[in-house]
Amino acid sequence: MLVNFNDIDKKEVREIEILQTNKLIELIQYVNTHSPFYKSLFINQSLKITDIKNIGDLQKIPVTTKDDLYKNNKDFMCVSPDKIIDYVTTSGTLGDPLTFILTDNDLERLAYNESISLKCAGGTKNDIYQLMTTIDRRFMAGMAYFLGLKKMGAGVIRVGNGMPEFQWDTINRLNPTIAIAVPSFILKLIEYAEQNNIEFNKCSIKKIVCIGEPIRNEDFTYNTLGKRITDKWPVKLFSTYASTEMGAAFTECEFGNGGHHNPELLITEFLDENNQPVKIGEAGELTVTTLGVEGMPLIRFKTGDICKAHYEPCACGRTSKRISPIIGRKQQMIKFKGTSLYPPALYDILNTVDYIKNYIIEVYTNDIGTDEILINIGVINPPANFDKELKDHFRAKLRVAPNIIIDSPENIAKRQMPELSRKPITFIDKR
């Protein structure tokens, strides 16, 4: 069972390194005994577990990719079926969902992660959280939040995703103080409140923990989505980044200067195209080694997410590193008419336009073998010549303009949430 690490993220950097080194050596010994994948990898690479003596030695081990997980999913499992308590799957954003298993100890680790992460965001046992994410459909996030809040001793209202009317009814009845939600859904809550004369500025919710979508720019200012929320509803937003594969989160503190790293749970690297560490200040692919995982531990797993690391201590007193907002996913980078960009750059522009209610971005390869972008937008009461104005807006911000198809918000909403989907689909890669 995971123990309390006594605010290790506020200790001296050297003390953090010692803890991580000890846990890394334990991990290497564990996977060499229990993981068919890593045991085979070590043999093929002529690696002995005694070769790994410190964090720097991790570079002796090849990285683990999503392709490795797809091709060898079961070989990453380190326990027998009778030890497995929970089965979850990834969202499948970049491919078919992957199966992950959690033991009782893994569930305790998950609860520990969320409890310290939500405390980092200013939560206490006296708060009541309204959980606006699904806790079913093999989804890890909703369960993780519930377990973490239970460990904190806070109140939890499991409303689930969608249903603005039910969300507001719950808020008015039970007076939650903090919500956990996808940012774009918060806009729908505001819109519903405005249409139904609900005084949302006077409601009990004062903070929102945002998941699944970025609300900040690289300099930590609010992006368009963050501004649209806070311009209407002066709540305090906290960004958090997590994934099923790492079973841990990077969550902002009250100062909003990046997601804090929990070093007792993850070793982090930021790698370039050649799997070499990037220079300080440069963006790299977040690569994690999971510590304390029993069911499916991962070593040097490349998340596919591009971000920057910040190493200076935070004003909150934490000394562990912080990560910037995710710039984009490596596999989603688009090379369009000589310009390289990521979907969030497109989202940020679309979110500034009031008459665009929802959208889906499609990327495909055209007949000359280059990337093409098609944006399907759901609009209400657009101005005359809005399509030209929208393209001019794209050119002004990105120097290029994608193709645009107009549709109704209802049709786009149906495409965004197909049957069995756990979160809205806003990007489709057909390349």
N, C-alpha and C positions, 0 to 999 in steps of 0.2 A: 504494500500500500504506500502511496506517495506521502511523504512527510512534509511538514511546513519548512520552507527553506529560509525563513526569517529575513524576508525582504532582501534576497540575494541581488535583486536588480538595483539596489541602492548601495551595494558594497563597492570596494575598490575593484578596478578592472582586473588586477592580478588575482584577487580572491575568486572572482567569477571564472577566470581561466582555470584555476585549480579545480573548482567544482566540475566544470565542463570536461576537463581532461579525465578526471576520475570516472565520470559517468560514461564518457566515450569508451574507455577501456572496458568497462562493464558491458557496454553494448556490443563491442567487437567480439568479446568472449561469448556473449549470448547468441548472436547470429551465427557464429561459427559452429555452434552446437545445434541450433534449432532451425535455422533458415536454409532450406535447400538451395535457394537462389544464391545467397551470399557465400555459403560454404563452397558451392561450385565455382563462384567468381574468384574467391581467394585461391583456390587450387589452380584455376586457369591462369591467374596472374602471378603465380608462384609467390603469393603473399602469405607470410606467417603473422598470426595475431600479435606476436611480440614485436613486429615491425611498426606497430602503431603505438607510439609512446606519448604523443601529444596532439593537439588540434592541427598543427602544421602537417603532421603525417597523414592527415586525411587525403591530401592530394596524391598519395600513393594509390588510392582506391579510385577506380573509374566511377564516373557519375552514374546515377540511376535515372532513367528517363521514363516518360509515360509509356513509350513503346515497350520498354522492359516489363512494365506492369501489365500491359495488354497481353503480351505474348506469354508471360509466366505468372499470371495472377496468383494461382494457387501455390506456386513455389515460394512466394513471399510469406506465406502463413507459417507461423512458428509454433502453433499450439494444436492439440488434438480437438476434434469437434466438441467433446464434452466440456472444454474450457471456454468455448465461445458463448457469450451472452447475447451479443447484439450483432446483427448484420446490417451494414449500411452500403449505399452506393454513392458514387460521385454524381454530380449533376449532368455529366456528359456534354459539357459545353463545347469541347473540342473533339468529341468522338463518342463512342459507346461508353456507357457508365461502367465504372470499375467497382468490383466488390471489395469492401473492407470489413474486417472482423474486429470486434472489441471484446476483450475479456473483462472480468469484474474489475481488475486493476486498471485496465484502460479506461473504463467508465469513471473510475475514481480520478484518474489523471485528467480526463475531460472536464469533470466537475471542478477540479482544482484550478485548471486553466481559466475557465469562465468566471469563477468566483474572484480570482485575483485580477482578471481583466476588467470585470465590471466594477470592482472596487477602484481600479485605476481611473475609470471614467466617473468616479465620484459617487458610485452607488453604495448604499448601506443596507443593513438588515431592516431598517425602518422604512425602506422604500417598498412600493408596490409596483411591479412591472407588468405592463400589458404586452404580451408576446404576440406580435402580429406576423409570425412566421409559422410555417407548418411544422408539426412535430411528428407527422406520420410520413408515409411514402418513402421509407428507407432514407430519410433525410437526417444528416447528423446535426445540423446547426440548431434546429428547434429543440432537440433533445439536449444538446450541450448547454443551451441557455437555461433550460429548465433545471438540469442537474446542478449547474453552477449557482443558480439563484437559491435552490434548496440548500446547498452547502453554505451560502451566505446567510441563510435564515430570512431572506426577503420574501415578500408575497409575490405570487405569480398568478396572472389571469391568462389562461391559455385560449385566446380567441382564435388564433390561426390567421391565415392570410386572406386578403380581400374583404368583402362585405362592409363597406364604409358605414352603412346604417347601423349594423350590429356593433361595429367598433365604437361609434359615438354613443350608442345606448349603454355600452359597457362602461365607457369613460364617465358618463353622467351618473351611472348607478354606483360604481365602485371606487371612483376617484383615484385611479392609478397616478403615480408621480413620474414614472419613466416609461417610455415605450421602446420596443425593439422592432424595427421595421426597415423595409427596403425604401430608400429615399423617394423614388418616383411614386410609390404608393402614398407617401405623406402628402404629395400634391393633390392626389385624388381625395384624400381625407379633407383637405382644405377646401377643395372645390365643392364637395358634398356639403360641408358646413356652410359655405357661403350661399349655396342654393336653398338651404333649408333653415336659414336664420339661426344657426348654432353659433353662439359666442365662443368660438374656439380659443380666442386670446385669454379668456377668463377661466378656461378649464384647468383641471388639476395637473395635467402633464406639463412639466417644466424642462425635461431633458428627453432626447431621443437618441438611442444608439442605432447608428445606420449601418446596414449590412448589404453586401452584394453590389453596390454601386459607389463610385467615388463622389465625395462631396467637396473635395479640396483640389486646388492646383498644386503644382510642384513646390511653390513657395508657401504653401499651407494656408493661403487665403481661400475663401469659399469659391468654388467654381460656379458655373451658371446654375446648376441644380441646387447647390447649397444656398446660393443667394435667393433663388425663387422661393425656397422654403422660408428662410429667415426674414425675408422682406415682408412676407404675409403673416408669419407666426413667429414671434421672437422667442423661440425655444433655444436651448443650448444643444447643439448637435455634436455627437461624438462619432468619429469614423472608426471602423474596425475592419481588419482584413484577416481572413482565415481560409483554411481549406481542409477537406476531408483527409487528404493524404498526411498532413502534419498534425492533425488533431490538436491544434493550438491556435492562438490568435495574437495579433498585434493590435492593440487598442490604444486610442488617444487618451491622454490625461486632460485636465481642465485647460492646459495651455495650448492644446491643439497643434502641437509641433511634430506630428508623426506618430506612427503606431509603435508602442513600446514593446521591446523584445523581452520575453520571459526566458532567460538563459538556462534555467534548470530544465526546460522542456525542449529546447531546440538549439542546435549549433547552426549558425547561418553563414553562408558565403554568397558573394555577388560576382557572378562569372560572365566572361565575354563569350564570343562565338567559339573560341578555342578552349573553353572550360578553364581559362586562367582568370585569377582575381583581377577585377577592374581597379583602376586607381581611385583613391578617395575622392569623392565628389562626382564620379562618373556613374551612369546608370548601368546596371548589370542584371542578369537573370537571378532572381532569388533562388538559392539552392539550400536545402535544409537537411539536417541529420536529426532524426527524432530521438529524444532521450526519454527513457522510462516507459517506452511502449513495449507491450508483451505480445500482442497478437500479430501485428504486421509492422515491425520497425523498418525504417528506411534510412539508407546511408547516402548522403550527397544526392538527394532527390531534386531534380530540376523542376521547379514548379511551373515554368513557362511564363511567369510574371516578371515584368521588367520594372525595376524601381531603383532608388538610391538609398544608400545607408548614411545615417548621421551619427557621429560618434561622440560629439560633445555632450556633457551632462545636461539634463533637462532642468528647467526651473523648478520642477516638482520634486527634485532630489534624486531622481533615478539616474544611475550612471550607465546602465546597459544601453546598447545602441537603439536607434529608432529607424523606422523605414518611412520613406516618402509615400505619398499616394501612388498607386500602381499606374505607371505610364501607359502600359498596354500589355497584351499577351504576345509573346514572341511569335506564335503561330498565326496570330491575327494581323501582323504587320502587312500593310497594303502599300504597294508601289504603283501609284496612280499618276500617269502623265508626268513622270519624272520626280514626283514628290513621294517621300516615304512618310506614312502616317499610321496611327492606330485608331480604332473605333472611338475611344473616348474623346478624341478631337472632334469627331463628327457629332457625337452626343452633345458636347458642350455648345455647339452652334444650334442644333435643333432645339435644345432646351431653352434657348433665349426667345423663341418665337411663340407668342401667346396662342395663336390660332392652331398651332400643331399640338394635337392632344396625345398622339402616340406615333410610333414609327417602327419600322423594321429595316435594317440595312442588309443588303445582299451584296456579296462580292463574288465575282465569277471571272473566268478566263475568257477573253474575247477571241475572235477568229484570227487575230495576229499574235496570240499567245501572251498578251499582257493583262494586267488586272483591270477590271471594270467595276464601278460602284453603282448600284441601283438603290435608291432610298424610297421606300413605300411609306407615305405619310397619311395619317388620319387627320383631317382638318375640319374646323367649324368656323363658318363665316369669315373666310379669308378675304383680304382686300383684292382689288383688281390688280392684275399683273404680278400677283404675289410670287408666282413661280420664277419669274425673271429676278425679282428682288431677292428671293431666297438664294438663287444661284450667285448673284452678285455678292451676297453676304458670305457665301462659301469662298468665293474668289478673294475677297478682301482679307479673310482670316487665314486661308490655307493655300491660296494661289491657284486652286483648281476647283471645278464645280462638278459634282456627280449628276447622274441622271435621276430624275424624280418622277414618281408616279403618285397620283392623287387617289385617295380612297376614303372611305368613311371610317371614323374611329371604331365603330362596331366591328367592321371587318378586320381591321388591324388587330383589335383586341382578341378576336378569335384565333388569329394566326399566332399571336404572341403566347397564348396559353393553350396549346394543343392538349389533348387528353393525356393524362399521367405526367404532364409537365409540373415541376415544383416551383419554377420561377419564370417570369416573363422572358421570352426570347426576343432580343433586340438585334442580334447579329447572326447572320446565316452565311457560312463560308462554303461556296460551291466550287472552289478551285480544285 
